[in-house]
Amino acid sequence: MKIKLNLLFAACITVLAFSCNSNEKTADKPTDATKANATVGTGQSGVQDDVSAKNVVQIAAGSKDHTTLVAAIKAAELVDALSNAGPFTVFAPTNAAFDKLPAGTLDGLLKPEKKTDLQDILQYHVSVGVFKAENLQDGQSIGQVNMGNITISKKDGKLMVNGVANIVASIPASNGIIHVIDAVLLPPAKK
């Protein structure tokens, strides 16, 4: 009887070992389902998440009024940076704001050789931290990612940036807040 139990125990261990080994081999192999779910992008922008709140880039990409801004963000290769955890405050010019620029300005900035200039301008629209509209004060200076500063002004209950751009809406995002503005902010010339 003791021999039969030992044989039965040994047989169970052998079956268990083979079944574990076969699972290990298949666990590492991607299935068709996992291949289909793999993301194409790199960095944070490549993460597929249909459940969480949208980040600042995803919100802008979903807005018909911000297609020019999204194209500029892509050309400047800032999608991943702005998709990260942040938190960020993005002053987001509308398409109409970009249309106010002198003719040819935007086309020139979208050229690969002007990527550094485009990055500087776009980073002048981004602050690290969340600056909600209700907390912005008249005369407040806010440091931007490009190391420049913007100035908030308040007149008749309306908020402006650098005296040229009105904040027309504010949209919370998973990694910060977007303030929609009606003009493009141009950084002061570096000294």
N, C-alpha and C positions, 0 to 999 in steps of 0.2 A: 504494500500500500504506500509506504514511504517513497519508494522508487517511482510509482505512478504520479504522486503529487509533485515530486521534483521534476519529472519529465513534463508534466502539465505546466508547472511554473516556468520552466525553461522555454517551452513553446510559446507561452504568453509573452514573455520578455522578448523573444525573437520577433514575434509578430508586431509587438509594440515598437521595437527598434526600427523594423523595416517601414512601418507606417510613418514614423517620425521622419525618417530620412527622405521618404518620397515627398512628404509635405514640405520639407526644407528646400528640396530641389525646385518644386513648383512655386514656392512662395517668392523666390527671387526672380522668376521669369515674368515679364509683363504680359498680361492677358490682352486680348483685343479691347476689353472694356477699359483697362487702365491706359492703354495706348490712346484710346479715343478721348479720355479725360485729361491727358497730358497737355500742358499749356505750351504755347508757342513762344510767348514773350520771355524776356529775361528780367531778372530783378523783380521788384515788388509789383510792377505793372503787369507781370505775367501771371500773377496769382488769380485763379478763377474762384470767385466768391459771389454767389447770387443771393446770399442770405443777409450779409451785413449791410449796414448803411454805406452809401457810396462815398468815396474820397473826393478831394477837390478836382482831380483830373477826370474822374468818371462823371461827376456832375457837369463839368464844363463840356465834356464830350457829348453829353446828352442834351445840350442846349443848342437850339438852332441859332441863337444869337451870339454864340461864342466859337463858331467854326474857324474863324481866322486865328483866334487865340490858341485853339487846340493845334492848328497847323504850325503855328510858331513854336509852341512848346515841343512838338515833335521834331521840328527842324533844329531846335536848340539842344535836343537830346536831354530834356529835363523831365520827361514823363516819369521815369523811375524815381527820381528825387522827390517829385511832388506827390507820388503815390505812397511814399513811406509814411510812417506813423505821425510825423510832425511833432507837435501841432503847428499848423500854418494859418496865417491870415493872407489870403490872396485877394488883391485888388484887381478884378477881372474886367478889362475893357471889352465892350461889346463890338460886334462887327462894324456897327456905325461909327464907333470911336476910332477904329483903325482906318475907316474911310475918310476921316478928317485929316489924316496925315498928308503931307505934300505928295503929289503924284510920284510914283516910283520908289518911295521910301521903303514901304513894306517889301516890295519885290526885291529890292537891293539887300535888305536885311535877311531875306530867306535864302540867299545864295550861300553855299558852303563856306566860302572864304570870309563871310561876315558872321559866322556862327558865334564868335566871341562877343561881338557887339550886340547881337540878338540876345545872347545869354545875359549880358549886363542889363539890358533894358527889361527883360522879363524878370530877372531877379530883383529889380527895383520895384516890382509889383508884389513882392512876397516878403512877409515878416515871419519870424519864428515866434510862435505864441499865438494865442487866440485873443483878438481885440474885437469884442462885440460892439456893435453900433451904439448901444445904450451906455457903454462905458467910455466912448471916445469923447475927448474934451477939446474945447476951442484952444488952439495954440499948442496942442500936444504934438511932440516930435516922436516919430517911431523909426527905429533902425530897421533897415531892409537887408535882405540877404546879400546884396551886392556891396554892402558897407556904406551905402548912402542913407539919407534920412528923408522921410516925408513929413509934412506938417498937416495936421487936421485943423480945419476951421469950421465953425458952426455959425450959421446966420439964419435967422428966422426958423429955427428948428431943423434946418437942412445941413447935412454934413458934406464937406468938400475936402478933397485931397489936393494939396499944393495950390489951392486957389483956382484950379482948372478943371477938376473932375468931380462931378457930383456922385455921391453914393446913392444909387437908385433902388437897390435891394440888397438884402443880406440873406445868405443861404448857409445853414449849418451843414457841415460835412463830418464824416467819421474821423478825419484827421485835421480838423480845424474849421475855418469859416471862409466863405467867399463873399466879398463885397463887390457887387456889380457896379462898375463905374462907366461914365459916358465919355471919357477921354483917355488917351494913352498917356502914361506918365513917362516923361523923358528925364533920365538922370542928369544932374548938373555935370558939366565938364570936369574931369578929374584934373587936379592941380599937380 
